[in-house]
């Protein structure tokens, strides 16, 4: 039995190492829906294929505000946290911002004497409150307390509204039709909390459901009010989805129904779609955006239409008994513009990083800059990349993609190491070593962590070549098709055109325990003394 068949609660793993438009109604009759669809222009192709986005965005919460859809996801130890994606058709997505500007939850998130790997931002919730035209993000950190951030635009600025002493595990935030804020949360034992009118404190909390032992673990709550009923959408990790329904108010009582279990997913080698959210289009149609476990790349979103039974239960529409690889495109108004592609070139212009970038832990902001490329000044003296601050990461585009950087290394100092990595609990990189005044381009393999995320290997140099001048192009190619370990390969160029393969293939494993998938990573750290720097003049993410 593969790991995909095994329940794996994050609470257990970590301990050991408003979804819908407010007041949305059920879809009407088939004739009503057909009329609404016919009256609304399509904005995309006649059909779409799954995954709708082949990048690592897990623990999905999704909402619609007006004609825009917003999608929030987990980021663990990466900073800024809780990215928000935007779409106008549920199929094509772009980065919009992050709900948590900095992980200021303790020094371990700064790589300062401790580390926060596989902690931080996960299974959080995004909601919109029409009464004050404000977005709310809610999530608990380290099983200790819950934080709420707010913004009037998803791009930010986001500010912390409050800290609540109760840790709302795997929370779903609901803005009810009377503007009351409720939170559904818990693992196996599911509870509901009511917040104060200003959202700053808890005024009531009550257990509303205890999961039968025959089901096992339920978590990942999403909380909805639909047609006067209350629904708590729950996942059975990592192969099932269930829903609780109350006709008597947010505090229940609730009855349970299975939405899916061991359903064949649409991605070859990937897992069962689960732990996502429901959303309603402008024309009244419903969709479920879930993720499938798809390591070594991570957890990727898949979309399916949903219908409702006459007694008010959601049903995922299947194709030949499985989650469809393709469905008719959602019928939505014409988008105001095309979204920004998830691939392409970044020359690090402007005054800030684009929201597609996330640091490995919080950066030292005094030691990096953008504007004329990305300048990375050494921020840590270490021989361990997992301890090095200011490592900047970018998700890998599946099923295969290539990252290429143009690196000015002319101001490196002896002992410095800079380059392009495939980063996870098992990592490898291609880059530049400066030692004794000489410069070499190297491929390093064997960087590793144990199950408690302690470093067990700092890397072994597998191949090298002498280079001259102050500029080099570095390239990493990643195959992240799920179902097996996959290769990553490295190469370099001294002219930006002719690339030379360097070192053996790196094996990217497909275990789930690190939760996040492999990423491309840009780094520069010292092994002797601070003072050196590099400049990444260009980054390009391309697909075949």
C-alpha positions as CSV (number, residue, x, y, z in Angstrom):
1,X,0.0,0.0,0.0
2,X,1.5,3.3,-1.0
3,X,1.8,6.4,1.2
4,X,-1.1,7.9,-0.7
5,X,-3.4,5.3,0.8
6,X,-2.3,6.2,4.4
7,X,-4.0,8.8,6.4
8,X,-1.4,11.4,7.5
9,X,-2.7,14.1,9.8
10,X,-0.4,17.1,9.9
11,X,-1.0,17.4,13.7
12,X,0.4,13.9,14.2
13,X,3.3,14.5,11.7
14,X,4.3,17.8,13.2
15,X,3.8,16.7,16.7
16,X,6.3,13.9,16.1
17,X,9.2,15.4,14.2
18,X,-15.5,31.8,4.0
19,X,-15.3,30.1,1.2
20,X,-18.4,31.2,-0.6
21,X,-19.9,34.6,-1.4
22,X,-21.9,35.6,1.6
23,X,-25.5,34.5,1.6
24,X,-25.1,32.5,-1.6
25,X,-28.1,30.4,-2.5
26,X,-28.3,26.9,-4.0
27,X,-28.4,26.7,-7.7
28,X,-31.9,26.9,-9.2
29,X,-33.5,24.6,-11.6
30,X,-31.7,23.2,-14.6
31,X,-33.7,25.6,-16.9
32,X,-32.8,28.6,-14.7
33,X,-29.1,27.6,-14.8
34,X,-29.1,27.1,-18.5
35,X,-30.7,30.5,-19.1
36,X,-28.1,32.1,-16.8
37,X,-25.3,30.4,-18.6
38,X,-26.5,31.4,-22.0
39,X,-26.8,35.0,-20.9
40,X,-23.2,35.1,-19.6
41,X,-20.3,35.3,-22.1
42,X,-17.6,32.8,-21.8
43,X,-14.1,34.1,-21.0
44,X,-12.0,31.0,-21.7
45,X,-11.7,28.0,-23.9
46,X,-14.6,25.5,-24.3
47,X,-12.9,23.1,-21.8
48,X,-10.1,23.0,-19.3
49,X,-7.7,20.3,-18.2
50,X,-6.5,19.3,-14.7
51,X,-4.5,20.3,-13.0
52,X,-5.5,23.9,-13.5
53,X,-2.2,25.0,-12.2
54,X,0.8,22.7,-11.9
55,X,2.5,24.3,-9.0
56,X,2.6,23.6,-5.2
57,X,-0.4,25.3,-3.6
58,X,-2.0,23.2,-0.9
59,X,-4.7,23.4,1.8
60,X,-6.8,25.4,-0.5
61,X,-9.3,28.1,0.5
62,X,-11.2,29.8,-2.3
63,X,-13.6,32.8,-2.4
64,X,-15.2,35.0,-5.0
65,X,-15.5,38.7,-4.6
66,X,-17.3,40.3,-7.5
67,X,-15.9,38.9,-10.7
68,X,-12.6,37.9,-9.1
69,X,-11.7,34.6,-7.5
70,X,-9.0,34.4,-4.8
71,X,-7.2,31.3,-3.7
72,X,-5.1,31.0,-0.5
73,X,-2.6,28.3,0.3
74,X,-0.1,27.0,2.8
75,X,3.6,28.0,2.8
76,X,5.0,26.5,6.0
77,X,8.4,28.1,6.8
78,X,8.5,30.3,3.6
79,X,8.2,34.0,4.0
80,X,6.1,36.0,3.2
81,X,3.4,33.5,4.0
82,X,-0.1,32.5,2.8
83,X,0.1,33.5,-0.9
84,X,-3.1,34.7,-2.6
85,X,-3.7,33.8,-6.2
86,X,-6.3,35.6,-8.4
87,X,-8.3,34.4,-11.3
88,X,-11.3,35.5,-13.3
89,X,-12.3,32.1,-14.7
90,X,-11.2,29.6,-12.0
91,X,-8.7,28.1,-14.5
92,X,-6.0,30.7,-15.2
93,X,-4.3,32.0,-12.1
94,X,-1.8,34.7,-11.1
95,X,0.0,35.8,-8.0
96,X,-1.7,38.7,-6.2
97,X,0.0,38.9,-2.8
98,X,0.6,37.4,0.6
99,X,-1.6,37.6,3.7
100,X,1.3,37.3,6.2
101,X,4.0,39.8,5.4
102,X,6.6,38.3,7.8
103,X,6.7,35.2,10.0
104,X,7.2,37.2,13.3
105,X,6.3,34.2,15.4
106,X,9.7,33.6,17.0
107,X,13.4,33.7,16.2
108,X,13.3,30.2,14.7
109,X,11.5,31.7,11.7
110,X,14.6,33.9,11.2
111,X,17.1,31.0,11.2
112,X,18.4,32.6,14.3
113,X,19.6,29.9,16.7
114,X,16.6,27.7,15.7
115,X,14.7,26.7,12.5
116,X,11.1,26.6,11.6
117,X,11.1,24.0,8.8
118,X,7.6,22.4,8.3
119,X,6.1,24.8,10.8
120,X,4.5,28.2,10.2
121,X,1.7,28.8,7.7
122,X,-0.6,25.9,6.9
123,X,-4.2,25.1,6.7
124,X,-5.4,28.6,7.1
125,X,-8.5,30.5,5.9
126,X,-9.3,33.5,3.7
127,X,-12.6,35.4,3.8
128,X,-14.1,38.6,2.7
129,X,-16.4,40.8,4.8
130,X,-18.7,43.0,2.7
131,X,-19.8,45.2,5.6
132,X,-16.3,46.8,5.8
133,X,-15.0,45.7,2.4
134,X,-12.1,43.9,4.1
135,X,-10.3,40.6,3.5
136,X,-9.5,38.4,6.5
137,X,-6.8,35.8,6.9
138,X,-7.0,33.5,9.9
139,X,-4.5,30.8,10.9
140,X,-2.9,29.2,14.0
141,X,0.8,28.9,14.5
142,X,2.6,26.1,16.2
143,X,-0.5,24.8,18.0
144,X,-0.1,27.8,20.3
145,X,-2.4,30.7,19.2
146,X,-4.3,32.1,16.3
147,X,-3.6,35.2,14.3
148,X,-5.9,37.3,12.1
149,X,-4.6,39.7,9.4
150,X,-6.7,42.1,7.4
151,X,-6.4,44.1,4.2
152,X,-8.8,46.1,2.0
153,X,-7.0,44.7,-1.1
154,X,-5.4,41.4,-1.5
155,X,-2.2,43.0,-2.8
156,X,-1.9,44.6,0.7
157,X,-0.8,46.1,2.9
158,X,-1.8,43.3,5.3
159,X,-1.8,44.1,9.0
160,X,-2.3,42.0,12.0
161,X,-5.7,42.6,13.5
162,X,-5.4,40.4,16.6
163,X,-4.0,37.4,18.4
164,X,-6.3,34.9,19.9
165,X,-5.1,32.5,22.6
166,X,-7.1,29.5,21.3
167,X,-5.3,27.6,18.5
168,X,-7.9,27.1,15.8
169,X,-6.5,24.0,14.2
170,X,-7.2,23.8,10.4
171,X,-9.6,26.6,10.6
172,X,-12.3,27.8,8.3
173,X,-13.6,31.3,8.7
174,X,-17.3,32.2,7.8
175,X,-18.8,35.6,7.5
176,X,-22.4,34.9,8.1
177,X,-25.3,36.8,6.4
178,X,-25.8,38.9,9.6
179,X,-22.1,39.8,9.5
180,X,-21.2,37.5,12.5
181,X,-17.8,35.9,12.3
182,X,-17.6,32.1,13.0
183,X,-14.7,29.7,12.9
184,X,-14.9,25.9,12.4
185,X,-11.8,24.0,13.5
186,X,-10.3,20.9,14.9
187,X,-8.9,17.4,14.2
188,X,-11.5,14.6,14.6
189,X,-13.2,16.6,17.3
190,X,-14.7,19.6,15.4
191,X,-15.7,22.8,17.1
192,X,-17.2,26.2,16.2
193,X,-16.2,29.5,17.7
194,X,-18.0,32.8,17.4
195,X,-15.8,36.0,17.3
196,X,-16.6,39.4,18.6
197,X,-18.1,41.9,16.2
198,X,-14.7,43.5,15.6
199,X,-13.1,40.0,15.1
200,X,-10.5,40.5,17.8
201,X,-11.7,38.1,20.5
202,X,-13.6,34.9,21.0
203,X,-17.0,35.2,22.6
204,X,-18.2,31.6,22.4
205,X,-16.8,28.1,21.5
206,X,-18.5,24.8,21.4
207,X,-17.7,21.3,20.2
208,X,-20.2,20.4,17.4
209,X,-19.1,17.0,16.1
210,X,-17.0,14.0,17.0
211,X,-15.8,11.9,14.1
212,X,-16.8,8.3,14.2
213,X,-13.9,5.9,14.6
214,X,-15.0,4.1,11.4
215,X,-14.1,7.3,9.5
216,X,-10.8,8.1,11.3
217,X,-9.3,11.6,11.1
218,X,-11.2,14.6,9.8
219,X,-9.6,18.0,9.6
220,X,-9.0,20.9,7.2
221,X,-12.3,22.7,8.0
222,X,-14.0,25.1,5.5
223,X,-17.2,26.8,6.8
224,X,-20.1,27.8,4.6
225,X,-23.7,29.0,4.9
226,X,-25.7,28.0,1.8
227,X,-29.4,28.4,1.4
228,X,-29.8,28.8,5.2
229,X,-27.9,25.7,6.1
230,X,-24.5,25.5,7.6
231,X,-21.8,23.3,6.2
232,X,-18.4,22.3,7.5
233,X,-16.3,20.8,4.7
234,X,-13.7,18.4,6.1
235,X,-10.9,16.3,4.6
236,X,-9.9,12.7,5.6
237,X,-6.2,12.9,4.8
238,X,-5.2,12.0,2.2
239,X,-7.9,10.1,0.4
240,X,-11.3,11.5,1.4
241,X,-13.6,14.4,1.8
242,X,-16.7,14.7,4.0
243,X,-19.3,17.4,4.8
244,X,-21.2,18.2,8.0
245,X,-24.6,19.9,7.6
246,X,-26.7,21.8,10.1
247,X,-30.2,23.1,9.6
248,X,-30.3,24.5,13.1
249,X,-27.6,27.1,13.1
250,X,-23.7,27.3,13.2
251,X,-23.5,25.4,16.5
252,X,-25.4,22.4,15.1
253,X,-26.4,19.6,15.6
254,X,-24.6,18.4,12.4
255,X,-25.0,15.3,10.3
256,X,-22.3,13.9,8.2
257,X,-22.1,12.7,4.6
258,X,-19.2,11.4,2.5
259,X,-18.3,13.5,-0.5
260,X,-15.6,11.3,-1.9
261,X,-13.3,8.5,-0.8
262,X,-10.5,6.8,-2.7
263,X,-11.6,8.6,-5.8
264,X,-9.3,8.3,-8.8
265,X,-7.7,11.6,-9.5
266,X,-6.9,13.3,-12.8
267,X,-3.1,13.4,-12.5
268,X,-1.3,10.2,-13.4
269,X,0.7,9.0,-10.4
270,X,-1.0,11.6,-8.1
271,X,-3.2,11.1,-5.2
272,X,-6.9,11.5,-4.4
273,X,-8.4,15.1,-4.7
274,X,-9.1,16.4,-1.3
275,X,-8.8,19.4,1.2
276,X,-10.1,22.2,-0.9
277,X,-13.0,24.6,-1.0
278,X,-16.3,25.2,-2.7
279,X,-17.1,28.4,-4.6
280,X,-20.1,29.6,-6.7
281,X,-19.7,31.5,-10.0
282,X,-21.7,34.6,-10.9
283,X,-24.1,32.4,-12.9
284,X,-24.9,30.1,-10.0
285,X,-22.7,27.1,-10.8
286,X,-20.7,25.5,-8.1
287,X,-17.1,24.2,-8.2
288,X,-14.8,22.3,-5.9
289,X,-11.1,23.3,-6.1
290,X,-9.1,20.5,-4.3
291,X,-5.4,19.4,-4.4
292,X,-3.8,16.1,-5.2
293,X,-0.6,14.9,-3.6
294,X,1.9,15.1,-6.5
295,X,5.4,14.8,-5.1
296,X,8.2,15.6,-5.8
297,X,6.6,18.8,-6.9
298,X,4.2,19.2,-4.0
299,X,0.4,19.4,-3.9
300,X,-1.4,20.8,-7.0
301,X,-4.9,22.1,-7.6
302,X,-7.6,20.3,-9.6
303,X,-11.1,21.7,-10.3
304,X,-14.4,19.9,-10.8
305,X,-18.1,21.1,-11.0
306,X,-20.5,20.3,-8.2
307,X,-24.2,19.8,-8.2
308,X,-26.6,19.5,-5.2
309,X,-29.1,16.9,-4.2
310,X,-32.7,17.9,-3.6
311,X,-32.1,17.7,0.2
312,X,-29.0,20.0,0.1
313,X,-25.9,17.9,-0.2
314,X,-23.0,18.5,-2.7
315,X,-22.0,16.0,-5.3
316,X,-18.8,16.2,-7.3
317,X,-19.4,15.5,-11.0
318,X,-17.3,12.6,-12.2
319,X,-16.1,11.4,-15.6
320,X,-16.2,7.6,-15.9
321,X,-16.2,7.2,-12.1
322,X,-13.2,9.5,-11.6
323,X,-12.4,13.1,-11.1
324,X,-12.2,14.3,-14.7
325,X,-9.0,15.1,-16.5
326,X,-11.1,17.7,-18.5
327,X,-14.4,19.5,-18.0
328,X,-16.3,22.3,-19.8
329,X,-14.9,25.6,-18.8
330,X,-16.8,27.7,-16.1
331,X,-19.2,30.2,-17.7
332,X,-18.1,33.5,-16.4
333,X,-18.1,37.2,-17.6
334,X,-15.3,38.2,-19.9
335,X,-12.2,38.9,-17.7
336,X,-11.0,42.5,-17.5
337,X,-7.5,41.5,-18.6
338,X,-5.3,38.4,-19.0
339,X,-3.7,37.2,-15.9
340,X,0.1,37.4,-15.5
341,X,1.7,34.1,-16.6
342,X,3.3,31.8,-13.9
343,X,6.3,31.3,-16.1
344,X,8.6,33.8,-17.9
345,X,11.5,36.2,-17.1
346,X,12.2,38.3,-14.1
347,X,14.9,40.9,-14.2
348,X,14.1,42.1,-10.6
349,X,13.1,45.6,-11.7
350,X,11.1,47.9,-9.5
351,X,11.5,48.4,-5.7
352,X,10.1,45.1,-4.4
353,X,10.1,41.4,-5.2
354,X,7.2,40.1,-7.2
355,X,4.8,38.0,-5.1
356,X,5.9,34.7,-6.8
357,X,9.0,34.8,-4.7
358,X,9.3,33.5,-1.1
359,X,12.3,33.3,1.2
360,X,13.4,30.2,3.1
361,X,12.5,31.6,6.5
362,X,12.5,35.4,7.0
363,X,15.3,37.2,5.3
364,X,17.8,39.7,6.7
365,X,16.4,42.7,4.8
366,X,19.7,44.6,5.1
367,X,21.5,42.1,2.9
368,X,19.5,42.0,-0.3
369,X,18.2,44.5,-2.8
370,X,16.3,44.7,-6.1
371,X,16.2,47.3,-8.8
372,X,19.2,46.5,-11.0
373,X,18.8,42.8,-10.7
374,X,18.7,40.9,-7.4
375,X,21.7,41.6,-5.1
376,X,22.3,39.0,-2.5
377,X,25.0,39.9,0.1
378,X,26.2,37.1,2.2
379,X,24.0,37.0,5.4
380,X,25.3,33.8,7.1
381,X,28.6,32.2,7.7
382,X,27.9,28.4,7.4
383,X,28.7,25.4,5.4
384,X,25.0,24.3,5.6
385,X,22.6,25.7,3.0
386,X,19.7,24.8,5.4
387,X,21.1,27.4,7.9
388,X,21.9,30.1,5.3
389,X,19.6,33.1,5.4
390,X,18.3,34.9,2.3
391,X,17.8,31.9,0.2
392,X,15.0,33.0,-2.3
393,X,12.7,30.3,-3.6
394,X,10.4,29.9,-6.6
395,X,7.9,27.1,-7.2
396,X,8.7,24.6,-9.9
397,X,6.3,24.5,-12.9
398,X,5.1,21.0,-13.8
399,X,5.3,18.5,-15.3
400,X,8.8,19.6,-16.2
401,X,10.4,23.0,-16.3
402,X,13.8,24.7,-16.4
403,X,15.1,27.6,-14.4
404,X,18.0,29.6,-15.8
405,X,19.8,32.5,-14.0
406,X,22.4,35.0,-15.2
407,X,24.8,35.5,-12.2
408,X,27.4,38.2,-11.7
409,X,29.8,36.7,-9.3
410,X,32.6,39.3,-9.6
411,X,32.2,40.6,-6.0
412,X,32.3,37.2,-4.3
413,X,34.9,36.6,-1.6
414,X,36.9,33.6,-0.7
415,X,34.8,31.0,0.9
416,X,31.5,32.2,-0.6
417,X,29.1,29.8,-2.2
418,X,26.3,31.1,-4.6
419,X,24.0,29.5,-7.1
420,X,20.8,27.8,-8.1
421,X,19.4,24.9,-6.0
422,X,16.7,22.3,-6.1
423,X,15.6,22.7,-2.5
424,X,13.8,20.5,-0.1
425,X,14.8,18.1,2.7
426,X,17.0,16.5,0.1
427,X,18.7,19.0,-2.1
428,X,21.4,19.7,-4.7
429,X,22.7,22.7,-6.5
430,X,24.8,24.2,-9.3
431,X,26.8,27.3,-8.5
432,X,30.1,29.1,-7.9
433,X,32.7,28.5,-5.3
434,X,35.3,31.1,-4.7
435,X,38.4,29.8,-2.8
436,X,42.0,31.1,-2.8
437,X,41.2,33.7,-5.3
438,X,40.1,31.1,-7.9
439,X,36.6,30.6,-9.2
440,X,35.0,27.3,-10.1
441,X,31.5,26.3,-11.1
442,X,30.4,23.2,-9.2
443,X,27.6,20.7,-8.9
444,X,26.9,19.6,-5.3
445,X,24.7,16.7,-4.2
446,X,23.8,15.1,-0.9
447,X,22.3,17.9,1.1
448,X,19.8,16.3,3.4
449,X,17.7,16.5,6.6
450,X,16.3,13.8,8.9
451,X,12.7,13.4,9.9
452,X,13.1,16.1,12.6
453,X,14.5,18.5,10.0
454,X,18.0,18.5,11.3
455,X,20.8,18.6,8.8
456,X,22.3,15.2,8.1
457,X,24.3,16.1,5.0
458,X,25.8,19.4,3.9
459,X,26.6,18.2,0.4
460,X,29.4,16.6,-1.7
461,X,31.0,18.2,-4.7
462,X,30.3,15.9,-7.6
463,X,31.7,17.8,-10.5
464,X,33.5,21.1,-11.3
465,X,35.0,23.3,-13.9
466,X,37.3,26.4,-13.8
467,X,35.7,29.6,-15.1
468,X,37.0,33.1,-15.7
469,X,35.4,36.5,-15.9
470,X,32.6,37.7,-13.7
471,X,29.5,36.2,-15.1
472,X,28.0,32.7,-15.5
473,X,24.7,31.3,-16.5
474,X,23.3,28.5,-14.3
475,X,20.5,26.1,-15.2
476,X,18.4,23.5,-13.4
477,X,15.9,21.2,-15.1
478,X,13.3,19.5,-12.9
479,X,10.9,16.7,-13.7
480,X,8.2,16.7,-11.1
481,X,5.7,14.2,-12.5
482,X,4.3,12.4,-9.5
483,X,4.3,8.7,-8.6
484,X,8.1,8.1,-8.4
485,X,11.4,9.7,-7.7
486,X,12.3,12.0,-10.6
487,X,15.6,13.5,-11.9
488,X,16.8,17.0,-11.7
489,X,19.8,18.0,-13.8
490,X,22.2,20.9,-13.8
491,X,24.3,22.8,-16.4
492,X,26.2,26.0,-16.9
493,X,27.2,28.4,-19.6
494,X,29.9,31.1,-20.0
495,X,28.1,32.8,-22.9
496,X,24.4,32.3,-22.1
497,X,23.9,30.2,-25.2
498,X,25.9,27.0,-25.0
499,X,25.2,25.0,-21.9
500,X,27.4,22.2,-20.5
501,X,25.9,19.5,-18.3
502,X,27.6,19.3,-14.9
503,X,27.4,16.4,-12.5
504,X,25.1,13.4,-12.3
505,X,21.3,13.6,-12.1
506,X,19.9,14.5,-8.7
507,X,17.1,12.3,-7.5
508,X,14.1,14.2,-6.2
509,X,12.2,11.9,-3.9
510,X,8.4,11.7,-3.7
511,X,7.9,11.3,0.1
512,X,5.1,13.5,1.6
513,X,6.4,14.2,5.1
514,X,8.1,17.6,4.3
515,X,4.7,18.6,2.8
516,X,6.1,21.3,0.5
517,X,7.5,20.2,-2.8
518,X,10.9,20.8,-4.3
519,X,11.6,24.4,-5.3
520,X,14.1,26.3,-7.3
521,X,16.2,28.4,-4.9
522,X,18.7,31.3,-5.4
523,X,21.4,31.5,-2.6
524,X,24.6,33.2,-1.6
525,X,26.3,32.4,1.7
526,X,29.8,32.6,3.2
527,X,31.8,29.9,4.8
528,X,34.6,32.1,6.0
529,X,33.5,35.7,6.5
530,X,30.7,38.1,5.5
531,X,31.2,40.9,2.9
532,X,30.8,39.2,-0.5
533,X,27.9,39.6,-2.8
534,X,26.4,38.4,-6.1
535,X,23.9,39.8,-8.5
536,X,21.2,37.7,-10.2
537,X,20.7,39.8,-13.4
538,X,18.0,37.6,-14.8
539,X,15.8,34.6,-13.9
540,X,13.8,32.6,-16.4
541,X,11.3,29.8,-15.8
542,X,10.5,28.0,-19.0
543,X,8.6,24.9,-20.0
544,X,9.2,22.6,-23.0
